[in-house]
Amino acid sequence: MNGRTLSGDRNQCAGCREYFNSSTAFDWHRTGEFSCDRRCMSDGEMRTRGMSINSAGFWITKPYAKYAEEA
Ligand SMILES: [Zn+2]
């Protein structure tokens, strides 16, 4: 169904089945408190956070788009 190949640091989330270009991007899509309500963010939440999908179909972070963790 999909031709996306997992190689290097690329990975797929077992929870939401989305593909990520790096473990950093993967970390970014997880939100909530550990051991409390840790979960995957929705497509819209990831985009709000500044993430996007590259041409290969993998979610990527945008390190140059400043993101500050809200207090
Ligand atoms: Zn996920």
N, CA, C, O and the ligand as a Tripos MOL2 file, in Angstrom:
@<TRIPOS>MOLECULE
protein
  285   283    72     0     0
PROTEIN
NO_CHARGES

@<TRIPOS>ATOM
      1 N           0.8430   -1.2000    0.0000 N.3       1 MET1
      2 CA          0.0000    0.0000    0.0000 C.3       1 MET1
      3 C           0.8790    1.2510    0.0000 C.2       1 MET1
      4 O           0.6340    2.1750   -0.7750 O.2       1 MET1
      5 N           1.8790    1.2890    0.8450 N.am      2 ASN2
      6 CA          2.7610    2.4510    0.8110 C.3       2 ASN2
      7 C           4.1700    2.0160    0.4670 C.2       2 ASN2
      8 O           4.6030    0.9130    0.7990 O.2       2 ASN2
      9 N           4.8770    2.9140   -0.2100 N.am      3 GLY3
     10 CA          6.2240    2.5630   -0.6460 C.3       3 GLY3
     11 C           7.2900    3.1750    0.2120 C.2       3 GLY3
     12 O           8.4380    3.3170   -0.2070 O.2       3 GLY3
     13 N           6.9050    3.5450    1.4300 N.am      4 ARG4
     14 CA          7.8740    4.2090    2.2840 C.3       4 ARG4
     15 C           8.8120    3.2020    2.9240 C.2       4 ARG4
     16 O           8.3790    2.2260    3.5370 O.2       4 ARG4
     17 N          10.0740    3.4500    2.7750 N.am      5 THR5
     18 CA         11.0840    2.5440    3.3030 C.3       5 THR5
     19 C          11.6810    3.1060    4.5880 C.2       5 THR5
     20 O          12.1100    4.2590    4.6400 O.2       5 THR5
     21 N          11.7000    2.2760    5.6140 N.am      6 LEU6
     22 CA         12.2910    2.7130    6.8660 C.3       6 LEU6
     23 C          13.7790    2.4110    6.8290 C.2       6 LEU6
     24 O          14.1930    1.2590    6.7070 O.2       6 LEU6
     25 N          14.5760    3.4710    6.9370 N.am      7 SER7
     26 CA         16.0180    3.2830    6.9490 C.3       7 SER7
     27 C          16.6380    4.3530    7.8230 C.2       7 SER7
     28 O          16.0270    5.3920    8.0760 O.2       7 SER7
     29 N          17.8320    4.1020    8.2750 N.am      8 GLY8
     30 CA         18.5170    5.0700    9.1170 C.3       8 GLY8
     31 C          17.7080    5.3630   10.3630 C.2       8 GLY8
     32 O          17.3500    4.4610   11.1200 O.2       8 GLY8
     33 N          17.4280    6.6330   10.5610 N.am      9 ASP9
     34 CA         16.7460    7.0710   11.7710 C.3       9 ASP9
     35 C          15.2290    7.1290   11.5910 C.2       9 ASP9
     36 O          14.5030    7.5200   12.5050 O.2       9 ASP9
     37 N          14.7650    6.7420   10.4200 N.am     10 ARG10
     38 CA         13.3310    6.8010   10.1550 C.3      10 ARG10
     39 C          12.5830    5.7500   10.9560 C.2      10 ARG10
     40 O          13.1080    4.6680   11.2220 O.2      10 ARG10
     41 N          11.3710    6.0690   11.3340 N.am     11 ASN11
     42 CA         10.5960    5.1110   12.1040 C.3      11 ASN11
     43 C           9.1100    5.3360   11.9220 C.2      11 ASN11
     44 O           8.6750    6.3770   11.4300 O.2      11 ASN11
     45 N           8.3330    4.3280   12.3310 N.am     12 GLN12
     46 CA          6.8830    4.4360   12.2650 C.3      12 GLN12
     47 C           6.3440    4.2710   13.6680 C.2      12 GLN12
     48 O           6.8050    3.4120   14.4200 O.2      12 GLN12
     49 N           5.3680    5.0930   14.0250 N.am     13 CYS13
     50 CA          4.7840    5.0080   15.3540 C.3      13 CYS13
     51 C           3.8380    3.8180   15.4230 C.2      13 CYS13
     52 O           3.0060    3.6180   14.5370 O.2      13 CYS13
     53 N           3.9740    3.0330   16.4790 N.am     14 ALA14
     54 CA          3.1060    1.8800   16.6550 C.3      14 ALA14
     55 C           1.7170    2.3100   17.1060 C.2      14 ALA14
     56 O           0.7570    1.5450   17.0180 O.2      14 ALA14
     57 N           1.6230    3.5570   17.5930 N.am     15 GLY15
     58 CA          0.3430    4.0440   18.0840 C.3      15 GLY15
     59 C          -0.5260    4.6240   16.9850 C.2      15 GLY15
     60 O          -1.6430    4.1580   16.7570 O.2      15 GLY15
     61 N          -0.0160    5.6420   16.3010 N.am     16 CYS16
     62 CA         -0.8330    6.3300   15.2960 C.3      16 CYS16
     63 C          -0.5010    5.9090   13.8760 C.2      16 CYS16
     64 O          -1.1690    6.3370   12.9340 O.2      16 CYS16
     65 N           0.5360    5.0630   13.7020 N.am     17 ARG17
     66 CA          0.9230    4.5320   12.4000 C.3      17 ARG17
     67 C           1.5160    5.5770   11.4580 C.2      17 ARG17
     68 O           1.6840    5.3190   10.2660 O.2      17 ARG17
     69 N           1.8310    6.7510   11.9930 N.am     18 GLU18
     70 CA          2.4380    7.7700   11.1430 C.3      18 GLU18
     71 C           3.9260    7.4580   10.9910 C.2      18 GLU18
     72 O           4.5210    6.7630   11.8150 O.2      18 GLU18
     73 N           4.5080    7.9880    9.9180 N.am     19 TYR19
     74 CA          5.9340    7.7730    9.6490 C.3      19 TYR19
     75 C           6.7140    9.0330   10.0150 C.2      19 TYR19
     76 O           6.2530   10.1530    9.7990 O.2      19 TYR19
     77 N           7.9020    8.8240   10.5720 N.am     20 PHE20
     78 CA          8.7260    9.9610   10.9850 C.3      20 PHE20
     79 C          10.1200    9.8510   10.4030 C.2      20 PHE20
     80 O          10.7020    8.7690   10.3270 O.2      20 PHE20
     81 N          10.6360   10.9870    9.9960 N.am     21 ASN21
     82 CA         11.9350   10.9990    9.3360 C.3      21 ASN21
     83 C          13.0980   10.8490   10.2970 C.2      21 ASN21
     84 O          14.2130   10.5360    9.8800 O.2      21 ASN21
     85 N          12.8490   11.0710   11.5850 N.am     22 SER22
     86 CA         13.9170   10.9610   12.5730 C.3      22 SER22
     87 C          13.3130   10.6770   13.9370 C.2      22 SER22
     88 O          12.1110   10.8420   14.1480 O.2      22 SER22
     89 N          14.1610   10.2500   14.8540 N.am     23 SER23
     90 CA         13.6650   10.0030   16.2060 C.3      23 SER23
     91 C          13.2790   11.3200   16.8620 C.2      23 SER23
     92 O          12.4440   11.3510   17.7660 O.2      23 SER23
     93 N          13.8910   12.4090   16.4030 N.am     24 THR24
     94 CA         13.5290   13.7270   16.9270 C.3      24 THR24
     95 C          12.1000   14.0670   16.5170 C.2      24 THR24
     96 O          11.3000   14.5180   17.3370 O.2      24 THR24
     97 N          11.7890   13.8480   15.2510 N.am     25 ALA25
     98 CA         10.4410   14.1270   14.7670 C.3      25 ALA25
     99 C           9.4440   13.2460   15.5110 C.2      25 ALA25
    100 O           8.3500   13.6860   15.8660 O.2      25 ALA25
    101 N           9.8420   11.9890   15.7420 N.am     26 PHE26
    102 CA          8.9760   11.0720   16.4800 C.3      26 PHE26
    103 C           8.6950   11.6200   17.8780 C.2      26 PHE26
    104 O           7.5480   11.6370   18.3260 O.2      26 PHE26
    105 N           9.7380   12.0620   18.5540 N.am     27 ASP27
    106 CA          9.5830   12.6170   19.9090 C.3      27 ASP27
    107 C           8.6300   13.8120   19.9090 C.2      27 ASP27
    108 O           7.8260   13.9830   20.8250 O.2      27 ASP27
    109 N           8.7350   14.6130   18.8910 N.am     28 TRP28
    110 CA          7.9220   15.8170   18.8000 C.3      28 TRP28
    111 C           6.4290   15.5200   18.7440 C.2      28 TRP28
    112 O           5.6240   16.3290   19.2060 O.2      28 TRP28
    113 N           6.0500   14.3890   18.1930 N.am     29 HIS29
    114 CA          4.6150   14.1260   18.0270 C.3      29 HIS29
    115 C           3.9920   13.4740   19.2550 C.2      29 HIS29
    116 O           2.7950   13.1880   19.2840 O.2      29 HIS29
    117 N           4.8230   13.2470   20.2650 N.am     30 ARG30
    118 CA          4.3000   12.6980   21.5120 C.3      30 ARG30
    119 C           4.0790   13.8700   22.4650 C.2      30 ARG30
    120 O           4.9300   14.7540   22.5710 O.2      30 ARG30
    121 N           2.9660   13.8800   23.1420 N.am     31 THR31
    122 CA          2.6630   14.9850   24.0260 C.3      31 THR31
    123 C           2.0160   14.4560   25.3030 C.2      31 THR31
    124 O           1.6520   13.2840   25.3890 O.2      31 THR31
    125 N           1.8810   15.3210   26.2740 N.am     32 GLY32
    126 CA          1.2940   14.9160   27.5450 C.3      32 GLY32
    127 C           2.3570   14.4710   28.5320 C.2      32 GLY32
    128 O           3.5420   14.4200   28.2020 O.2      32 GLY32
    129 N           1.9350   14.1550   29.7190 N.am     33 GLU33
    130 CA          2.8620   13.7680   30.7740 C.3      33 GLU33
    131 C           3.2090   12.2890   30.6750 C.2      33 GLU33
    132 O           2.3480   11.4530   30.3980 O.2      33 GLU33
    133 N           4.4830   11.9780   30.9040 N.am     34 PHE34
    134 CA          4.9050   10.5830   30.9250 C.3      34 PHE34
    135 C           4.1510    9.8510   32.0280 C.2      34 PHE34
    136 O           3.9020   10.4170   33.0930 O.2      34 PHE34
    137 N           3.7950    8.6190   31.7830 N.am     35 SER35
    138 CA          3.1000    7.7750   32.7540 C.3      35 SER35
    139 C           1.7910    8.3870   33.2350 C.2      35 SER35
    140 O           1.2730    8.0160   34.2890 O.2      35 SER35
    141 N           1.2610    9.3240   32.4610 N.am     36 CYS36
    142 CA         -0.0210    9.9310   32.8460 C.3      36 CYS36
    143 C          -0.9530    9.9080   31.6430 C.2      36 CYS36
    144 O          -1.7990    9.0230   31.5060 O.2      36 CYS36
    145 N          -0.7780   10.9090   30.7670 N.am     37 ASP37
    146 CA         -1.6460   10.9450   29.5840 C.3      37 ASP37
    147 C          -0.8210   11.1010   28.3220 C.2      37 ASP37
    148 O          -1.2030   11.8200   27.3980 O.2      37 ASP37
    149 N           0.3270   10.4130   28.2920 N.am     38 ARG38
    150 CA          1.1960   10.4670   27.1260 C.3      38 ARG38
    151 C           0.4370    9.9350   25.9210 C.2      38 ARG38
    152 O          -0.1780    8.8710   25.9840 O.2      38 ARG38
    153 N           0.4830   10.6750   24.8310 N.am     39 ARG39
    154 CA         -0.2380   10.2520   23.6400 C.3      39 ARG39
    155 C           0.3770   10.8610   22.3860 C.2      39 ARG39
    156 O           1.2760   11.6990   22.4560 O.2      39 ARG39
    157 N          -0.1300   10.4200   21.2410 N.am     40 CYS40
    158 CA          0.3030   10.9730   19.9720 C.3      40 CYS40
    159 C          -0.5030   12.2340   19.6840 C.2      40 CYS40
    160 O          -1.6780   12.3200   20.0410 O.2      40 CYS40
    161 N           0.1220   13.2030   19.0460 N.am     41 MET41
    162 CA         -0.6200   14.3850   18.6540 C.3      41 MET41
    163 C          -1.3520   14.0920   17.3540 C.2      41 MET41
    164 O          -0.9640   13.2090   16.5880 O.2      41 MET41
    165 N          -2.4140   14.8470   17.1210 N.am     42 SER42
    166 CA         -3.1690   14.6890   15.8810 C.3      42 SER42
    167 C          -2.4140   15.4000   14.7580 C.2      42 SER42
    168 O          -1.4800   16.1660   14.9980 O.2      42 SER42
    169 N          -2.8340   15.1310   13.5580 N.am     43 ASP43
    170 CA         -2.2520   15.7820   12.3820 C.3      43 ASP43
    171 C          -2.2220   17.3010   12.5680 C.2      43 ASP43
    172 O          -1.1970   17.9420   12.3320 O.2      43 ASP43
    173 N          -3.3470   17.8680   12.9900 N.am     44 GLY44
    174 CA         -3.4350   19.3120   13.1730 C.3      44 GLY44
    175 C          -2.5090   19.8210   14.2540 C.2      44 GLY44
    176 O          -1.9040   20.8840   14.1120 O.2      44 GLY44
    177 N          -2.3950   19.0620   15.3420 N.am     45 GLU45
    178 CA         -1.5050   19.4680   16.4370 C.3      45 GLU45
    179 C          -0.0560   19.4680   15.9840 C.2      45 GLU45
    180 O           0.7140   20.3590   16.3460 O.2      45 GLU45
    181 N           0.3160   18.4730   15.1940 N.am     46 MET46
    182 CA          1.6990   18.4000   14.7110 C.3      46 MET46
    183 C           2.0000   19.5810   13.8070 C.2      46 MET46
    184 O           3.0770   20.1720   13.8860 O.2      46 MET46
    185 N           1.0550   19.9260   12.9510 N.am     47 ARG47
    186 CA          1.2640   21.0680   12.0440 C.3      47 ARG47
    187 C           1.3370   22.3650   12.8410 C.2      47 ARG47
    188 O           2.1200   23.2570   12.5140 O.2      47 ARG47
    189 N           0.5200   22.4690   13.8850 N.am     48 THR48
    190 CA          0.5430   23.6500   14.7330 C.3      48 THR48
    191 C           1.9070   23.7850   15.3900 C.2      48 THR48
    192 O           2.4050   24.8920   15.5990 O.2      48 THR48
    193 N           2.5020   22.6450   15.7120 N.am     49 ARG49
    194 CA          3.7990   22.6680   16.3620 C.3      49 ARG49
    195 C           4.9270   22.9770   15.3830 C.2      49 ARG49
    196 O           6.0760   23.1520   15.7900 O.2      49 ARG49
    197 N           4.6060   23.0420   14.1220 N.am     50 GLY50
    198 CA          5.6140   23.4000   13.1240 C.3      50 GLY50
    199 C           6.1540   22.2230   12.3420 C.2      50 GLY50
    200 O           7.1130   22.3630   11.5820 O.2      50 GLY50
    201 N           5.5380   21.0500   12.5240 N.am     51 MET51
    202 CA          6.0040   19.8760   11.7910 C.3      51 MET51
    203 C           5.3130   19.8250   10.4270 C.2      51 MET51
    204 O           4.2550   20.4210   10.2250 O.2      51 MET51
    205 N           5.9360   19.1010    9.5010 N.am     52 SER52
    206 CA          5.3300   18.9510    8.1900 C.3      52 SER52
    207 C           5.7610   17.6080    7.6090 C.2      52 SER52
    208 O           6.6420   16.9390    8.1480 O.2      52 SER52
    209 N           5.1330   17.2290    6.5120 N.am     53 ILE53
    210 CA          5.4620   15.9540    5.8710 C.3      53 ILE53
    211 C           6.3220   16.2310    4.6500 C.2      53 ILE53
    212 O           5.9730   17.0560    3.8060 O.2      53 ILE53
    213 N           7.4560   15.5320    4.5610 N.am     54 ASN54
    214 CA          8.3350   15.7620    3.4200 C.3      54 ASN54
    215 C           7.8360   15.0130    2.1910 C.2      54 ASN54
    216 O           6.8380   14.2960    2.2500 O.2      54 ASN54
    217 N           8.5400   15.1880    1.0840 N.am     55 SER55
    218 CA          8.0870   14.6070   -0.1790 C.3      55 SER55
    219 C           8.0630   13.0840   -0.1590 C.2      55 SER55
    220 O           7.3770   12.4610   -0.9690 O.2      55 SER55
    221 N           8.8110   12.4840    0.7660 N.am     56 ALA56
    222 CA          8.8430   11.0300    0.8560 C.3      56 ALA56
    223 C           7.7040   10.4890    1.7250 C.2      56 ALA56
    224 O           7.5110    9.2780    1.8260 O.2      56 ALA56
    225 N           6.9510   11.4060    2.3510 N.am     57 GLY57
    226 CA          5.8160   10.9810    3.1580 C.3      57 GLY57
    227 C           6.1320   10.8210    4.6280 C.2      57 GLY57
    228 O           5.3670   10.1980    5.3660 O.2      57 GLY57
    229 N           7.2610   11.3820    5.0660 N.am     58 PHE58
    230 CA          7.6540   11.2850    6.4670 C.3      58 PHE58
    231 C           7.4900   12.6300    7.1710 C.2      58 PHE58
    232 O           7.7700   13.6860    6.6030 O.2      58 PHE58
    233 N           7.0350   12.5660    8.4080 N.am     59 TRP59
    234 CA          6.9290   13.7850    9.2040 C.3      59 TRP59
    235 C           8.3290   14.2670    9.5490 C.2      59 TRP59
    236 O           9.2070   13.4810    9.9040 O.2      59 TRP59
    237 N           8.5180   15.5820    9.4380 N.am     60 ILE60
    238 CA          9.8120   16.1680    9.7850 C.3      60 ILE60
    239 C           9.5970   17.3520   10.7270 C.2      60 ILE60
    240 O           8.5180   17.9430   10.7660 O.2      60 ILE60
    241 N          10.6210   17.6790   11.4690 N.am     61 THR61
    242 CA         10.5630   18.8620   12.3250 C.3      61 THR61
    243 C          11.0910   20.0360   11.5250 C.2      61 THR61
    244 O          11.6980   19.8540   10.4700 O.2      61 THR61
    245 N          10.8670   21.2020   12.0090 N.am     62 LYS62
    246 CA         11.4100   22.3860   11.3460 C.3      62 LYS62
    247 C          12.2090   23.1580   12.3690 C.2      62 LYS62
    248 O          11.7060   24.1120   12.9640 O.2      62 LYS62
    249 N          13.4420   22.7600   12.5800 N.am     63 PRO63
    250 CA         14.2910   23.3730   13.5990 C.3      63 PRO63
    251 C          14.4700   24.8660   13.4100 C.2      63 PRO63
    252 O          14.7200   25.5820   14.3790 O.2      63 PRO63
    253 N          14.3450   25.3550   12.1700 N.am     64 TYR64
    254 CA         14.5360   26.7760   11.9320 C.3      64 TYR64
    255 C          13.2930   27.5920   12.2720 C.2      64 TYR64
    256 O          13.3720   28.8070   12.4540 O.2      64 TYR64
    257 N          12.1350   26.9130   12.3570 N.am     65 ALA65
    258 CA         10.9230   27.6130   12.7720 C.3      65 ALA65
    259 C          10.8860   27.5470   14.2910 C.2      65 ALA65
    260 O          10.5420   26.5180   14.8720 O.2      65 ALA65
    261 N          11.2330   28.6190   14.9030 N.am     66 LYS66
    262 CA         11.3700   28.6540   16.3610 C.3      66 LYS66
    263 C          10.1550   28.1000   17.0860 C.2      66 LYS66
    264 O           9.0260   28.5480   16.8860 O.2      66 LYS66
    265 N          10.4090   27.1380   17.9110 N.am     67 TYR67
    266 CA          9.3340   26.5980   18.7270 C.3      67 TYR67
    267 C           9.7430   26.6740   20.1800 C.2      67 TYR67
    268 O          10.7750   26.1260   20.5670 O.2      67 TYR67
    269 N           8.9600   27.3320   20.9700 N.am     68 ALA68
    270 CA          9.2520   27.4340   22.3950 C.3      68 ALA68
    271 C           8.1780   26.7030   23.1870 C.2      68 ALA68
    272 O           6.9790   26.9060   22.9980 O.2      68 ALA68
    273 N           8.6500   25.8540   24.0710 N.am     69 GLU69
    274 CA          7.7240   25.1130   24.9160 C.3      69 GLU69
    275 C           6.9820   26.1250   25.8010 C.2      69 GLU69
    276 O           7.5980   26.9110   26.5210 O.2      69 GLU69
    277 N           5.6580   26.0830   25.7290 N.am     70 GLU70
    278 CA          4.9000   27.0260   26.5600 C.3      70 GLU70
    279 C           4.9600   26.6440   28.0250 C.2      70 GLU70
    280 O           4.9010   25.4680   28.3870 O.2      70 GLU70
    281 N           5.0750   27.6490   28.8450 N.am     71 ALA71
    282 CA          5.1870   27.4040   30.2830 C.3      71 ALA71
    283 C           3.8320   27.0450   30.8640 C.2      71 ALA71
    284 O           3.7200   26.8020   32.0650 O.2      71 ALA71
    285 ZN          2.1370    8.2670   17.1460 Zn       72 ZN72
@<TRIPOS>BOND
     1     1     2 1
     2     2     3 1
     3     3     4 2
     4     3     5 am
     5     5     6 1
     6     6     7 1
     7     7     8 2
     8     7     9 am
     9     9    10 1
    10    10    11 1
    11    11    12 2
    12    11    13 am
    13    13    14 1
    14    14    15 1
    15    15    16 2
    16    15    17 am
    17    17    18 1
    18    18    19 1
    19    19    20 2
    20    19    21 am
    21    21    22 1
    22    22    23 1
    23    23    24 2
    24    23    25 am
    25    25    26 1
    26    26    27 1
    27    27    28 2
    28    27    29 am
    29    29    30 1
    30    30    31 1
    31    31    32 2
    32    31    33 am
    33    33    34 1
    34    34    35 1
    35    35    36 2
    36    35    37 am
    37    37    38 1
    38    38    39 1
    39    39    40 2
    40    39    41 am
    41    41    42 1
    42    42    43 1
    43    43    44 2
    44    43    45 am
    45    45    46 1
    46    46    47 1
    47    47    48 2
    48    47    49 am
    49    49    50 1
    50    50    51 1
    51    51    52 2
    52    51    53 am
    53    53    54 1
    54    54    55 1
    55    55    56 2
    56    55    57 am
    57    57    58 1
    58    58    59 1
    59    59    60 2
    60    59    61 am
    61    61    62 1
    62    62    63 1
    63    63    64 2
    64    63    65 am
    65    65    66 1
    66    66    67 1
    67    67    68 2
    68    67    69 am
    69    69    70 1
    70    70    71 1
    71    71    72 2
    72    71    73 am
    73    73    74 1
    74    74    75 1
    75    75    76 2
    76    75    77 am
    77    77    78 1
    78    78    79 1
    79    79    80 2
    80    79    81 am
    81    81    82 1
    82    82    83 1
    83    83    84 2
    84    83    85 am
    85    85    86 1
    86    86    87 1
    87    87    88 2
    88    87    89 am
    89    89    90 1
    90    90    91 1
    91    91    92 2
    92    91    93 am
    93    93    94 1
    94    94    95 1
    95    95    96 2
    96    95    97 am
    97    97    98 1
    98    98    99 1
    99    99   100 2
   100    99   101 am
   101   101   102 1
   102   102   103 1
   103   103   104 2
   104   103   105 am
   105   105   106 1
   106   106   107 1
   107   107   108 2
   108   107   109 am
   109   109   110 1
   110   110   111 1
   111   111   112 2
   112   111   113 am
   113   113   114 1
   114   114   115 1
   115   115   116 2
   116   115   117 am
   117   117   118 1
   118   118   119 1
   119   119   120 2
   120   119   121 am
   121   121   122 1
   122   122   123 1
   123   123   124 2
   124   123   125 am
   125   125   126 1
   126   126   127 1
   127   127   128 2
   128   127   129 am
   129   129   130 1
   130   130   131 1
   131   131   132 2
   132   131   133 am
   133   133   134 1
   134   134   135 1
   135   135   136 2
   136   135   137 am
   137   137   138 1
   138   138   139 1
   139   139   140 2
   140   139   141 am
   141   141   142 1
   142   142   143 1
   143   143   144 2
   144   143   145 am
   145   145   146 1
   146   146   147 1
   147   147   148 2
   148   147   149 am
   149   149   150 1
   150   150   151 1
   151   151   152 2
   152   151   153 am
   153   153   154 1
   154   154   155 1
   155   155   156 2
   156   155   157 am
   157   157   158 1
   158   158   159 1
   159   159   160 2
   160   159   161 am
   161   161   162 1
   162   162   163 1
   163   163   164 2
   164   163   165 am
   165   165   166 1
   166   166   167 1
   167   167   168 2
   168   167   169 am
   169   169   170 1
   170   170   171 1
   171   171   172 2
   172   171   173 am
   173   173   174 1
   174   174   175 1
   175   175   176 2
   176   175   177 am
   177   177   178 1
   178   178   179 1
   179   179   180 2
   180   179   181 am
   181   181   182 1
   182   182   183 1
   183   183   184 2
   184   183   185 am
   185   185   186 1
   186   186   187 1
   187   187   188 2
   188   187   189 am
   189   189   190 1
   190   190   191 1
   191   191   192 2
   192   191   193 am
   193   193   194 1
   194   194   195 1
   195   195   196 2
   196   195   197 am
   197   197   198 1
   198   198   199 1
   199   199   200 2
   200   199   201 am
   201   201   202 1
   202   202   203 1
   203   203   204 2
   204   203   205 am
   205   205   206 1
   206   206   207 1
   207   207   208 2
   208   207   209 am
   209   209   210 1
   210   210   211 1
   211   211   212 2
   212   211   213 am
   213   213   214 1
   214   214   215 1
   215   215   216 2
   216   215   217 am
   217   217   218 1
   218   218   219 1
   219   219   220 2
   220   219   221 am
   221   221   222 1
   222   222   223 1
   223   223   224 2
   224   223   225 am
   225   225   226 1
   226   226   227 1
   227   227   228 2
   228   227   229 am
   229   229   230 1
   230   230   231 1
   231   231   232 2
   232   231   233 am
   233   233   234 1
   234   234   235 1
   235   235   236 2
   236   235   237 am
   237   237   238 1
   238   238   239 1
   239   239   240 2
   240   239   241 am
   241   241   242 1
   242   242   243 1
   243   243   244 2
   244   243   245 am
   245   245   246 1
   246   246   247 1
   247   247   248 2
   248   247   249 am
   249   249   250 1
   250   250   251 1
   251   251   252 2
   252   251   253 am
   253   253   254 1
   254   254   255 1
   255   255   256 2
   256   255   257 am
   257   257   258 1
   258   258   259 1
   259   259   260 2
   260   259   261 am
   261   261   262 1
   262   262   263 1
   263   263   264 2
   264   263   265 am
   265   265   266 1
   266   266   267 1
   267   267   268 2
   268   267   269 am
   269   269   270 1
   270   270   271 1
   271   271   272 2
   272   271   273 am
   273   273   274 1
   274   274   275 1
   275   275   276 2
   276   275   277 am
   277   277   278 1
   278   278   279 1
   279   279   280 2
   280   279   281 am
   281   281   282 1
   282   282   283 1
   283   283   284 2
@<TRIPOS>SUBSTRUCTURE
     1 MET1         2 RESIDUE 1 A MET
     2 ASN2         6 RESIDUE 1 A ASN
     3 GLY3        10 RESIDUE 1 A GLY
     4 ARG4        14 RESIDUE 1 A ARG
     5 THR5        18 RESIDUE 1 A THR
     6 LEU6        22 RESIDUE 1 A LEU
     7 SER7        26 RESIDUE 1 A SER
     8 GLY8        30 RESIDUE 1 A GLY
     9 ASP9        34 RESIDUE 1 A ASP
    10 ARG10       38 RESIDUE 1 A ARG
    11 ASN11       42 RESIDUE 1 A ASN
    12 GLN12       46 RESIDUE 1 A GLN
    13 CYS13       50 RESIDUE 1 A CYS
    14 ALA14       54 RESIDUE 1 A ALA
    15 GLY15       58 RESIDUE 1 A GLY
    16 CYS16       62 RESIDUE 1 A CYS
    17 ARG17       66 RESIDUE 1 A ARG
    18 GLU18       70 RESIDUE 1 A GLU
    19 TYR19       74 RESIDUE 1 A TYR
    20 PHE20       78 RESIDUE 1 A PHE
    21 ASN21       82 RESIDUE 1 A ASN
    22 SER22       86 RESIDUE 1 A SER
    23 SER23       90 RESIDUE 1 A SER
    24 THR24       94 RESIDUE 1 A THR
    25 ALA25       98 RESIDUE 1 A ALA
    26 PHE26      102 RESIDUE 1 A PHE
    27 ASP27      106 RESIDUE 1 A ASP
    28 TRP28      110 RESIDUE 1 A TRP
    29 HIS29      114 RESIDUE 1 A HIS
    30 ARG30      118 RESIDUE 1 A ARG
    31 THR31      122 RESIDUE 1 A THR
    32 GLY32      126 RESIDUE 1 A GLY
    33 GLU33      130 RESIDUE 1 A GLU
    34 PHE34      134 RESIDUE 1 A PHE
    35 SER35      138 RESIDUE 1 A SER
    36 CYS36      142 RESIDUE 1 A CYS
    37 ASP37      146 RESIDUE 1 A ASP
    38 ARG38      150 RESIDUE 1 A ARG
    39 ARG39      154 RESIDUE 1 A ARG
    40 CYS40      158 RESIDUE 1 A CYS
    41 MET41      162 RESIDUE 1 A MET
    42 SER42      166 RESIDUE 1 A SER
    43 ASP43      170 RESIDUE 1 A ASP
    44 GLY44      174 RESIDUE 1 A GLY
    45 GLU45      178 RESIDUE 1 A GLU
    46 MET46      182 RESIDUE 1 A MET
    47 ARG47      186 RESIDUE 1 A ARG
    48 THR48      190 RESIDUE 1 A THR
    49 ARG49      194 RESIDUE 1 A ARG
    50 GLY50      198 RESIDUE 1 A GLY
    51 MET51      202 RESIDUE 1 A MET
    52 SER52      206 RESIDUE 1 A SER
    53 ILE53      210 RESIDUE 1 A ILE
    54 ASN54      214 RESIDUE 1 A ASN
    55 SER55      218 RESIDUE 1 A SER
    56 ALA56      222 RESIDUE 1 A ALA
    57 GLY57      226 RESIDUE 1 A GLY
    58 PHE58      230 RESIDUE 1 A PHE
    59 TRP59      234 RESIDUE 1 A TRP
    60 ILE60      238 RESIDUE 1 A ILE
    61 THR61      242 RESIDUE 1 A THR
    62 LYS62      246 RESIDUE 1 A LYS
    63 PRO63      250 RESIDUE 1 A PRO
    64 TYR64      254 RESIDUE 1 A TYR
    65 ALA65      258 RESIDUE 1 A ALA
    66 LYS66      262 RESIDUE 1 A LYS
    67 TYR67      266 RESIDUE 1 A TYR
    68 ALA68      270 RESIDUE 1 A ALA
    69 GLU69      274 RESIDUE 1 A GLU
    70 GLU70      278 RESIDUE 1 A GLU
    71 ALA71      282 RESIDUE 1 A ALA
    72 ZN72       285 GROUP 0 **** ****
